[in-house]
Amino acid sequence: MIEKLKTIFDILIFDGTPSLIVTDAIIVARLVDTSIIVTSHNETKKEDLAKVKKSLESVGASIAGVVINKVPMNAKKYENTYYYGSSNKDNSREFSNINIKLSKEDEIKSELEAYFKDKYIGE
């Protein structure tokens, strides 16, 4: 199935289960071109990350890198940019960011729909 999808799409992204709890992600990692380890700031232990890395390497998986979620950030620093976090100090800022995120998602959906319509329906 993955090979068939590769002929249709340029990029495939599979969101796997937590690797230390269930082995599904490790099994899928053998079948895909590369993997990205996603972890949480100040929640995931270094030893657990090392176990995940070792598990992926033991099945021959390629590791592209690591994404660290839930990193604390200063809302003032990101005032004029898109971001998905929010500041608990200012609820109006949180709703403003949600609106920005939703409008950006709508823009991306429109672009994707146009792309697929031209590429697959227009042929």
FIBARO-10938 format. One record per residue (C-alpha): x, y, z. Coordinates in steps of 0.5 Angstrom, whole numbers, padded with zeros to 4 digits, always signed. Each point is the difference from the previous one (the first is absolute). Layout:
<rs>
XYZ ...
</rs>
This chain:
<rs>
+0000+0000+0000 +0006+0005+0002 +0003-0001-0007 -0007+0001-0004 -0001+0007+0004 +0008+0002-0001 -0003+0000-0008 -0005+0004+0002 +0003+0005+0005 +0006+0004+0000 +0001-0001+0008 -0004-0005+0005 +0000+0002+0007 -0002-0006+0005 -0002+0002+0007 +0002-0006+0004 -0001-0002+0007 +0005+0002+0006 +0005-0005-0001 +0002-0002+0007 -0008-0002+0001 -0001-0004-0006 +0004-0002-0006 -0004+0002-0005 +0004+0006-0002 +0007-0004+0000 -0003-0005-0005 -0003+0005-0005 +0007+0004+0001 +0003-0006-0004 -0005+0001-0006 +0001+0007-0001 +0006+0005-0002 +0001+0003+0006 -0002+0002+0007 -0001+0006+0005 +0000-0001+0007 -0005+0004+0004 +0001+0002+0007 -0002+0004+0005 +0004+0006+0004 +0001-0002+0007 -0004-0006+0000 +0004-0005-0004 +0006-0003+0004 +0006-0001-0004 +0001-0007+0001 -0007-0001-0003 +0002+0004-0006 +0007-0004-0001 -0005-0007+0001 -0004+0003-0006 +0006+0002-0004 +0003-0007+0001 -0007-0004-0002 +0000+0004-0006 +0007-0001-0002 -0001-0008+0002 -0005-0001-0006 +0004+0004-0005 -0004+0007+0000 +0003+0006-0002 -0001+0006+0005 +0000+0007-0003 -0001+0004+0007 -0003+0001+0006 -0006+0005+0001 -0001+0003+0007 -0007+0002+0002 -0003+0004+0006 +0006+0004+0000 -0001+0006+0004 +0000+0007-0004 -0001+0007+0002 -0006+0003-0004 +0003+0007-0001 +0006-0003-0004 -0005-0003-0005 -0005+0006+0000 +0000+0001-0008 +0001-0007-0002 -0004-0007-0001 +0000-0004+0006 -0004-0006+0003 +0001+0002+0007 -0003+0005+0005 +0001+0004+0006 -0004-0001+0006 +0001+0007+0002 -0004+0003-0005 -0006-0004-0003 -0002+0005-0005 +0007-0002-0003 -0002-0007+0000 -0006+0001-0004 +0003+0004-0005 +0005-0005-0001 -0005-0005-0001 -0003+0004-0006 +0007+0001-0003 +0001-0008+0000 -0007-0001-0003 +0000+0005-0005 +0007-0003-0002 -0003-0007+0000 -0005+0002-0005 +0005+0003-0004 +0004-0006+0000 -0006-0004-0002 -0002+0004-0006 +0007-0001-0003 +0000-0007+0001 -0007-0001-0003 +0002+0004-0006 +0006-0004+0000 -0003-0007+0000 -0006+0002-0005 +0005+0003-0005 +0005-0006+0001 -0005-0006+0000 -0007+0002-0002 +0003+0005-0006 +0003-0006-0003 
</rs>
